[in-house]
Amino acid sequence: MPHLATFAGGCFWCMVAPFENINGVEQVTSGYTGGHIDNPSYEQVCSGATGHLEAIQIEFDPGKVSYVKLVDTFWQQIDPTDAEGSFFDRGNHYQSAIFYHSDMQKEQAQYSKDELEKSTRFPLPIATKILTFESFYPAELYHQNYHKKNPEHYLRYRQGSGRDVFIKKHWKPPTS
């Protein structure tokens, strides 16, 4: 039976691809979580009135990939110090958060966040929240697998948003 991991990392278009090729990840769905109305639309979420964040929900096989590996991958896709949005996407619905599904996920996410804070990799404090998972609503079909349906627009968006430059600067592989 697959387990779930739910992450908000700004624009959900940019969060799908980094997870989909990890061995043990069975499905990645773009959607909305953390709000106070059922089944919101993209327009409602973007208005800021629903309290939802754009997020992804990952179905994974814990026999093949650990939750810790997914959390580590999550950190490497975002600016965890930005409490006001994500890259050029501004607003509450673009904030970053880890939504835990169990006490073990909560402990592992908090430990990971604490270790990242201690690492001094970032000059500012880690702003990413760790929150209880309550509900997840899949986004409209045109948002699912956007990077595959509209690859040129997706790549321009990633590059133009500053996400790729930030990731390369803060997570570049060590030199030998």
Sequence and secondary structure as in RCSB ss.txt:
>XXXX:A:sequence
MPHLATFAGGCFWCMVAPFENINGVEQVTSGYTGGHIDNPSYEQVCSGATGHLEAIQIEFDPGKVSYVKLVDTFW
QQIDPTDAEGSFFDRGNHYQSAIFYHSDMQKEQAQYSKDELEKSTRFPLPIATKILTFESFYPAELYHQNYHKKN
PEHYLRYRQGSGRDVFIKKHWKPPTS
>XXXX:A:secstr
  EEEEEEESSTHHHHHHHHTSTTEEEEEEEEES SSSS  HHHHHHT S  EEEEEEEE TTTS HHHHHHHHH
TTS TT SSEETTEESGGG EEEEESSHHHHHHHHHHHHHHHHHT SSS    EEEE   EEE  GGGTTHHHHS
HHHHHHHHHHHTHHHHHHHHH     
